[in-house]
Amino acid sequence: LYEYVTVEDAKGTVDHFFNVSGWTQFFDAKGRADIPVSRAEQVALRRCDFTCGTCFDMPGGGRDYHFDGLTLEEVCVRASEGLELPGCVQNVTQKNVSVTRL
């Protein structure tokens, strides 16, 4: 579980601005057929300015993770793809957010 994570005043050029994937590192199935669901709650990104290849990269559409509580404030992102936040994130708050295609 990742919770109460805040990133503020960040700028730069990256491959992915916001990437969420199921946690599989250190997972030992021990005969288990399914992968445990990863969780993230109450994540805030404030005053961020990025250029990237993919803005929102969330493979699997929430199949392997549960994401509840994302705040985006004063965020400016220029990206080639993934311009829209997938619907699998619950309780999203956006204030002064700009995501544009490169």
C-alpha positions in Angstrom: 0.0 0.0 0.0 1.2 3.4 -1.0 -0.7 6.2 0.7 -0.4 10.0 1.4 2.3 10.6 -1.3 2.8 14.2 -2.4 5.0 15.5 -5.2 5.4 19.3 -5.5 7.3 21.8 -7.6 8.7 19.2 -10.0 9.8 20.0 -13.6 11.5 18.0 -16.3 11.5 15.7 -19.3 10.5 12.1 -18.6 9.3 9.0 -20.4 6.1 8.7 -18.3 4.6 11.5 -16.2 2.3 9.3 -14.2 2.8 5.5 -14.3 0.8 3.0 -12.2 1.4 -0.7 -12.5 0.7 -3.7 -10.2 3.5 -4.5 -7.8 5.2 -7.7 -8.6 8.7 -7.2 -7.3 9.4 -9.6 -4.4 6.1 -11.5 -5.0 6.5 -15.2 -4.6 3.3 -17.0 -5.7 3.9 -20.2 -3.8 1.3 -21.9 -5.9 -1.1 -19.0 -5.9 -2.7 -18.5 -9.4 -3.6 -14.8 -9.0 -1.5 -11.8 -8.2 -2.5 -9.7 -5.1 -4.0 -6.4 -5.9 -1.7 -3.4 -5.3 -3.1 -0.3 -3.7 -2.5 3.4 -3.8 -4.5 6.1 -1.9 -4.3 9.8 -1.5 -1.7 10.9 -4.0 -1.2 14.6 -4.8 0.8 16.2 -7.6 1.1 20.0 -7.3 2.9 22.6 -9.4 4.4 20.1 -11.8 5.5 21.0 -15.4 6.7 18.1 -17.6 7.3 17.1 -21.2 7.0 13.3 -21.8 6.2 10.5 -24.1 3.1 9.2 -22.1 1.2 11.4 -19.7 -1.0 8.7 -17.9 0.4 5.2 -18.3 -1.8 2.8 -16.4 -1.6 -0.7 -18.1 -4.3 -3.2 -17.4 -6.9 -0.5 -16.6 -6.9 -1.2 -12.8 -7.0 -5.0 -13.0 -3.9 -5.4 -10.9 -4.2 -2.4 -8.6 -6.8 -0.2 -6.8 -6.2 3.6 -6.9 -8.4 5.9 -4.8 -7.7 9.6 -4.3 -5.7 11.5 -6.8 -5.3 15.3 -6.6 -3.8 17.3 -9.5 -3.2 21.0 -8.9 -1.4 23.4 -11.2 -0.1 20.7 -13.5 1.1 21.3 -17.0 2.0 18.3 -19.2 3.0 18.0 -22.8 2.8 14.4 -24.1 2.7 12.3 -27.2 0.1 9.8 -25.9 -1.9 8.8 -22.9 -3.5 12.3 -22.6 -6.6 11.2 -20.6 -6.7 9.8 -17.1 -8.2 6.3 -17.2 -11.5 5.8 -15.4 -10.0 3.2 -13.0 -8.8 6.0 -10.7 -11.5 6.9 -8.1 -12.0 10.2 -6.4 -10.0 12.5 -8.7 -9.7 16.2 -8.0 -8.3 18.5 -10.7 -7.5 22.2 -10.4 -5.8 24.2 -13.2 -4.6 21.1 -15.1 -3.4 21.3 -18.7 -2.5 18.2 -20.7 -1.6 18.8 -24.4 -0.4 16.8 -27.3 3.2 17.3 -28.5 
